[in-house]
Amino acid sequence: MKLQIISIILACMVQMKCNAMESYNGLGTIFQEYSSLDCTKYANDDEVYKSFPFELDFNSTRRDSSNTYAVKNANEDIIVLNINKQEYVPPAVFCLTDLQELHVHKTKFHTFDLGLSIGIERLASTLKYLTISDTPIHYLPEQIGRLIYLKTLDLSNTGLTILPKSIGKLSSLTYLNLCDNKLRSLPSTIINTRSLQTLVLDNNAGLQSIQPLNGHSSLKFLQADNCQIERIPLNLPQLINLYMSNNSLTDLPNIHTLGNKTNKKKLFFFDNNSIRCLSPHIRQVNNLSFLNLNCNKLYILPLDIYEISTLQTLYIQNNDFGDKDLQEMVARFNRTHPKLKLCYGSKISC
């Protein structure tokens, strides 16, 4: 009986070793592909994609990120490549001569350190849109700063923990999505992304500060819901929409420095924080139209808020107002803002 058990254990160990060797050999082959990548052996993009271990759909009439497809230009060069749910990103992708959009979903970069670094070097002169989503990368190589023509960078749900300082060299970047990651801070160099208009930081549970954004000259839309941010950013002259729901805010100092150089309507979301008081500076916000203060710890509103003539919608549900104070505030708003959509009390919806 003991001999049978020992035989079974030995057989399992041999099989495990074989499986491990197969996995190692496979990974080693891919590593060699990246490190010895020779694009000169491909005469054109047609030969490049024929080397891929998966098929490409060139006939799709609409762009669906759930498919693996490509788009060609008039010269038969692949300019858009969307890879979804494949085993890994083939190194030959980086040999495409005029690739402008690369979208990778649920597909690994084996030997990531080497693979993406080499890819960035090769695509620096053409790439304008880069998406890596639902794919583990944890960090970006410093070479990302060489993508000087990049307009959109989407790195959602990648496990990203840190941004390289070279992010500030992306002079053409207008849209940056970093949601659903593990960021704890932003690099000081992000202030140098002078073309950036939209930044998405939602669901970075360890992110406590976005102060490196202070003074950003072009940012218009900032989404930072469901983090642990303790202070609002300052001196964002072009800001229009600010989403900071479910954070750790306790007050809103110098809020008037947000969007102070643009006359466009402002929409600010500060619900589900711990805000106890509202700064009188709220009156100085340029063209404030929408303000959500639901689910905070407010017990009084400053008189200045009744002087905001542009205010169209105000949410103040589930705060610490006394019943009498709340009735007085509602009555006053009815006099000063008869058309205001005012949501108050404990109702879930308004």
C-alpha positions in Angstrom: 0.0 0.0 0.0 2.8 2.4 0.9 4.6 1.6 -2.4 1.5 2.5 -4.3 1.1 5.8 -2.5 4.8 6.6 -3.1 4.4 5.7 -6.8 1.4 8.0 -7.2 3.3 10.9 -5.5 6.3 10.4 -7.7 4.1 10.3 -10.8 2.5 13.6 -9.8 5.8 15.2 -9.2 7.1 14.2 -12.6 4.0 15.5 -14.3 4.2 18.8 -12.4 7.8 19.2 -13.4 6.9 18.5 -17.0 4.2 21.1 -16.9 6.5 23.6 -15.3 9.2 23.0 -18.0 6.6 23.4 -20.8 5.5 26.7 -19.3 9.1 27.9 -18.8 10.0 26.9 -22.4 6.9 28.7 -23.7 7.8 31.9 -21.8 11.4 31.6 -22.9 10.4 31.4 -26.5 8.3 34.6 -26.1 11.1 36.4 -24.3 13.4 35.5 -27.2 10.9 36.8 -29.7 10.8 40.2 -28.0 14.6 40.5 -27.4 15.5 39.3 -31.0 12.7 41.1 -32.8 13.8 41.8 -36.4 11.3 43.8 -38.3 13.3 43.7 -41.5 12.1 40.3 -42.2 8.6 41.6 -42.9 8.2 43.2 -46.3 4.8 44.9 -45.4 2.0 44.9 -42.8 0.4 41.9 -44.5 3.3 39.7 -43.6 3.4 41.1 -40.1 -0.2 40.2 -39.3 0.1 36.8 -40.9 2.6 36.0 -38.2 0.1 36.6 -35.4 -1.2 33.6 -33.5 -4.8 34.8 -34.0 -7.1 36.0 -36.8 -7.9 39.6 -37.4 -11.3 40.9 -38.6 -10.8 43.5 -41.3 -14.4 43.6 -42.3 -16.0 45.0 -39.2 -18.3 48.0 -39.9 -18.2 49.2 -36.3 -15.5 49.3 -33.7 -16.3 46.8 -31.0 -13.7 46.5 -28.3 -14.9 42.9 -27.5 -13.6 41.8 -30.9 -10.1 41.4 -32.3 -10.0 43.5 -35.4 -7.9 45.8 -37.5 -8.4 48.8 -39.8 -6.2 49.5 -42.9 -5.6 52.8 -44.7 -5.5 53.3 -48.5 -1.9 52.0 -48.6 -2.9 48.7 -46.9 -1.1 49.6 -43.8 -2.7 48.6 -40.5 -3.5 51.9 -38.6 -5.9 50.5 -36.0 -5.4 47.3 -34.0 -7.7 46.0 -31.3 -6.7 42.9 -29.4 -9.2 41.3 -27.0 -8.9 38.1 -25.0 -5.8 36.6 -26.7 -3.1 34.7 -25.0 -0.5 37.4 -25.4 0.4 40.5 -27.5 2.6 39.2 -30.3 6.0 41.1 -30.6 5.4 41.6 -34.3 2.7 44.1 -33.5 5.5 46.6 -33.0 6.7 46.1 -36.6 3.6 47.6 -38.0 4.8 50.6 -40.0 2.0 53.2 -39.5 0.1 52.0 -36.4 -1.9 54.9 -34.9 -4.2 53.1 -32.5 -3.4 50.1 -30.3 -6.0 48.8 -28.0 -5.2 45.8 -25.8 -7.9 44.2 -23.6 -7.6 41.2 -21.4 -4.4 40.1 -23.2 -1.0 39.8 -21.4 2.3 41.4 -22.3 4.6 38.4 -21.5 8.0 39.7 -20.4 6.3 43.1 -19.9 9.5 45.0 -18.9 11.1 44.2 -22.3 8.0 43.9 -24.5 6.3 47.3 -24.0 9.6 49.2 -23.8 10.6 47.9 -27.2 7.2 48.5 -28.6 7.1 52.1 -27.4 10.4 52.8 -29.1 9.2 51.4 -32.4 5.8 53.1 -32.4 6.9 56.5 -31.0 6.6 58.3 -34.4 3.1 57.0 -35.3 1.0 56.1 -32.2 -1.8 58.5 -31.2 -4.2 56.3 -29.2 -3.1 53.6 -26.7 -5.4 51.5 -24.6 -4.3 48.8 -22.1 -7.3 47.7 -20.1 -8.2 44.7 -17.9 -4.5 43.6 -18.4 -1.9 43.4 -15.6 1.0 45.8 -16.1 1.5 47.3 -12.6 3.8 50.1 -13.8 4.7 51.9 -17.1 8.3 52.1 -18.4 9.9 55.5 -18.6 9.9 55.1 -22.4 6.2 56.1 -22.4 7.4 59.7 -22.5 8.7 59.2 -26.0 5.1 58.9 -27.4 5.0 62.6 -28.2 2.1 62.3 -30.6 -0.1 60.3 -28.2 -3.5 62.0 -27.7 -5.3 59.3 -25.7 -3.9 57.0 -23.0 -6.3 54.5 -21.3 -4.8 52.3 -18.6 -8.0 51.3 -16.8 -7.9 48.2 -14.5 -4.3 47.3 -15.0 -3.1 47.1 -11.3 -1.0 50.2 -12.0 0.7 51.4 -8.7 2.8 54.3 -9.9 3.2 56.6 -12.9 6.7 57.4 -14.3 7.9 61.0 -14.2 8.2 60.8 -18.0 4.4 61.1 -18.2 4.9 64.8 -18.2 6.6 64.6 -21.6 3.4 63.6 -23.4 2.9 67.0 -24.9 0.0 66.0 -27.2 -2.0 64.1 -24.6 -5.6 65.3 -24.1 -7.2 62.3 -22.4 -5.8 60.1 -19.6 -7.8 57.3 -18.0 -6.3 55.7 -14.9 -9.4 54.4 -13.2 -9.7 51.1 -11.3 -6.0 50.9 -10.4 -3.9 51.0 -7.2 -2.3 54.5 -7.5 -1.4 56.2 -4.3 0.0 59.4 -5.7 0.6 61.4 -8.9 4.0 62.5 -10.1 4.8 66.2 -9.9 5.6 66.1 -13.6 1.9 65.6 -14.5 1.6 69.4 -14.4 3.7 69.5 -17.7 0.9 67.7 -19.7 -0.2 71.1 -21.1 -2.7 69.6 -23.6 -4.5 67.4 -21.1 -8.2 68.2 -20.8 -9.7 65.0 -19.3 -8.3 63.0 -16.4 -10.1 60.0 -14.9 -8.9 58.7 -11.5 -12.0 56.8 -10.3 -11.6 53.8 -8.0 -8.0 54.2 -6.9 -8.8 53.4 -3.3 -5.3 54.4 -1.9 -5.1 57.8 -3.6 -5.1 60.5 -1.0 -3.8 63.5 -2.8 -4.1 65.1 -6.2 -2.2 68.3 -5.3 0.4 67.8 -8.1 -2.5 68.9 -10.4 -2.5 72.4 -8.8 -2.1 75.0 -11.4 -2.7 72.8 -14.4 -3.6 75.2 -17.2 -5.7 73.1 -19.5 -7.6 70.5 -17.5 -11.4 70.7 -18.1 -12.8 67.4 -16.8 -11.6 65.7 -13.6 -13.1 62.5 -12.3 -11.9 61.2 -9.0 -14.7 59.3 -7.4 -14.2 56.5 -4.8 -10.7 57.4 -3.7 -9.4 58.7 -0.3 -8.6 62.3 -1.5 -8.5 64.7 1.4 -8.2 68.1 -0.4 -9.7 69.5 -3.6 -7.2 70.7 -6.3 -6.5 74.4 -6.7 -5.9 76.9 -9.5 -7.4 74.9 -12.4 -8.5 77.8 -14.5 -10.2 75.9 -17.3 -12.0 73.3 -15.1 -15.7 72.7 -16.0 -16.7 69.4 -14.5 -15.4 68.0 -11.2 -16.4 64.6 -9.8 -15.1 63.9 -6.3 -17.9 61.7 -4.8 -17.0 59.3 -2.0 -13.7 60.7 -0.9 -12.3 62.1 2.4 -13.0 65.8 1.9 -13.8 67.8 5.0 -14.0 71.3 3.5 -13.7 73.0 0.1 -11.1 75.8 0.6 -10.3 78.1 -2.3 -13.0 76.5 -4.5 -13.2 79.7 -6.4 -9.9 79.0 -8.1 -11.5 76.2 -10.1 -12.7 77.2 -13.5 -12.1 80.9 -12.9 -10.9 81.6 -16.4 -13.8 80.1 -18.3 -17.5 81.2 -18.4 -18.8 77.7 -19.2 -21.3 76.2 -16.7 -19.6 74.4 -13.8 -20.9 71.0 -12.5 -19.3 70.0 -9.1 -20.0 66.7 -7.3 -18.9 66.4 -3.7 -21.5 63.9 -2.4 -20.6 61.2 0.1 -17.7 63.0 1.8 -17.3 64.4 5.3 -17.7 68.1 4.5 -18.7 70.1 7.6 -18.7 73.6 6.2 -18.9 75.4 2.9 -16.5 78.2 2.2 -17.9 81.6 1.5 -15.7 81.5 -1.6 -18.4 79.3 -3.2 -20.1 82.6 -4.3 -17.0 83.4 -6.4 -17.1 80.2 -8.5 -17.5 81.5 -12.1 -20.9 80.3 -13.5 -21.6 77.6 -11.0 -24.7 75.7 -12.3 -24.8 72.3 -10.5 -23.6 71.5 -6.9 -24.1 68.1 -5.3 -23.4 68.1 -1.5 -25.5 65.1 -0.6 -24.4 62.8 2.3 -22.0 65.1 4.0 -21.9 66.6 7.6 -23.1 70.1 6.8 -25.1 71.8 9.5 -25.3 75.2 8.0 -24.8 76.9 4.6 -23.0 80.3 4.2 -25.2 83.2 3.3 -23.0 83.7 0.2 -24.6 80.7 -1.5 -27.9 82.6 -1.9 -26.0 85.1 -4.0 -25.0 82.6 -6.7 -27.4 83.8 -9.5 -26.2 81.0 -11.9 -27.1 78.1 -9.6 -29.7 75.8 -11.2 -29.4 72.6 -9.2 -28.5 72.0 -5.6 -28.4 68.7 -3.7 -28.1 68.9 0.1 -29.8 65.6 1.2 -28.7 63.6 4.1 -26.7 66.2 6.0 -26.8 67.4 9.6 -29.2 70.3 9.2 -31.7 70.9 12.0 -35.3 70.8 10.9 -35.9 74.4 11.6 -32.7 75.5 9.8 -33.6 73.4 6.8 -37.0 74.9 6.6 -35.5 78.4 6.7 -33.0 77.6 4.0 -35.7 76.2 1.7 -37.8 79.3 2.2 -34.9 81.5 1.5 -34.0 79.6 -1.7 -37.6 79.9 -2.8 -37.3 83.7 -2.6 -33.8 84.1 -4.1 -33.9 81.2 -6.6 -37.5 80.4 -7.6 -36.5 78.2 -10.5 -33.8 76.3 -8.5 -34.0 72.5 -8.4 -33.4 72.0 -4.7 -33.1 68.5 -3.3 -33.2 68.3 0.5 -34.4 66.2 3.4 -33.9 62.5 3.6 -35.5 61.3 0.4 -33.4 58.9 -1.6 -34.3 60.6 -4.9 -35.4 64.1 -5.8 
